[in-house]
Amino acid sequence: MSIFHFHAARGTRHAAETPLMSQTRRPQKQRSLIWRSLQTISAILTRVMFNLQVRGRDNMPKAGGALVVSNHQSYLDPVVLAVTFDRPFAFLADSYLFKIGPFAWLIRKLNAFPIEQGKGDVGAVKQTIRLLQEGEVLNVFPEGTRTKDGQLQPVLGGVALAIRRAKVPVIPAIIVGAYEAYPRHRIIPRPGRIRVIYGKPIRLDHLKGDEIVSHIQLTFARMFEEARAWRDESV
């Protein structure tokens, strides 16, 4: 079950772009030494293996909580999203991973936070809201799972609940090429061309649930076509 599988309410309002600065609830978290080291290595590898190129870096707020919502193409997605930013991203991971000795230590250093598998969607959404209100940049995949064919999937409604309650800017992000490089059936990735586009921060918390879902879906569709065209230009 996806952590964002909630039903949404109906309505018709408009989204609003927001200034890049959002209010900080606690001192901004700095990248750990391990984060910086792995980020440097990942930056080199993704550039060499996947010719990774990114647009819209300036759309990331310099401080305060922000929710990065992205399509989900492969296991490469968290890496290609976070590799180019000075601010560390936070991620949610199943709590059992935090019981695996050295691995638990590593993922904590990489800014991962546990969610209780048995608590289902509600626990994950609560954790999402808490992290955002504490000033984290949190990356979620509202489609809920990796694509099976490289195309966009429906956005699930739980992300709307988190957005409405956390009241932080939303940064839409689109990835193309990660599916071709590392689809679900492959054991290891293969070389390819990956492009990432970050949209401008927007405020969606004043909208109703289904309006938020619809807005994200339409934004994904527009950005997806832009990113594919950009990738294909380099063929």
Beta strands, then each sheet from edge to edge (+ up, - down):
strand 1: 16-17
strand 2: 53-55
strand 3: 66-70
strand 4: 89-94
strand 5: 112-115
strand 6: 137-140
strand 7: 170-176
strand 8: 195-198
strand 9: 202-203
sheet 1: 1+ 9-
sheet 2: 2+ 8+ 7- 3- 6- 4- 5-
end
